[in-house]
């Protein structure tokens, strides 16, 4: 989807020609905690609300017994084929973690991309991330392979996730020096209770070089939905990870601030958490997933919520 055809509610993704909805729909749950029928229903509702940015990876959901990896891509590919809406959807996927295609060697990047294209049932990937950087592979080899995919029309734009500022700078410098495909986006682990990984050198680099940030774990594995409270038990595969935030004073302060601001705007807690993230420098579209239809509306509502400077400052202070 290019800028000329995009609706005003979409945001430009870095220096690319992609225009994306202010919430990226996480595909990690498709084929894992959401079966195919539920995944289709969630995707339909997201698209009906104007959503167009779906994030997945070739490794989703290889961590489940009996899964190979690529289950999420396969469901997304089936949905796009069934709905006939490929030109309306920006599909992002990733390479390096699939059990059958591990790493970032040039040969593996190309082979993994072909496998993703088959599962997605498409002839191109809109945004292709290196999922986890592999420092033992020279950036010249990684960028060179990604550039070949772009030149072949199999990938429109490239991006990086889980990478240091040093390696990211090295990659950008090589692309600029050689006139090769250049990263347009960065997918960091970033949310109200996990700020250290991104804020600082990575965020500064993204700002200087025009990269769009598309944060994952935007709701801290569910903690920032507000359903995790002292004395409560939540039935979720992520409950252990999310509940750890309850043990910190910071987590409690953040929940208190979220509760009060959510009440002021008559919105749900996760809407406020996503709105804070969406308002941070360089952030274009936070990623959040919904394993049921009921979980989706509070996520979509971020597109319509603008927090005041005072509310943003209060959340920032609470999460410090």
Protein Blocks (a to p, Z undefined) as FASTA:
>chain_A
ZZklpcfkbccehjbfbdcdfbdcdfklgoplpcfklmmmmmmmmmmnopabdcddfklc
fkbghiabhjlmmmmmmmmmmnopmmmpccdddehjamklgcjdfklmmmmmmmmmmmno
pabdfbdcdfbacfkbcfklmmmmmmmmmmnopafbdcdehiafklmmmmmmmmmmnopa
cdfbdcddddfklmklmgojkmmmmmmnopacddehklgnolmnopacghiacddfklmm
mmmmmmpmklmmmmmmmmmmmmmnopafklmmmmmmmmpghiabdcdddfbfklmmmmmm
mmmpccdfklmmmmmmmmZZ
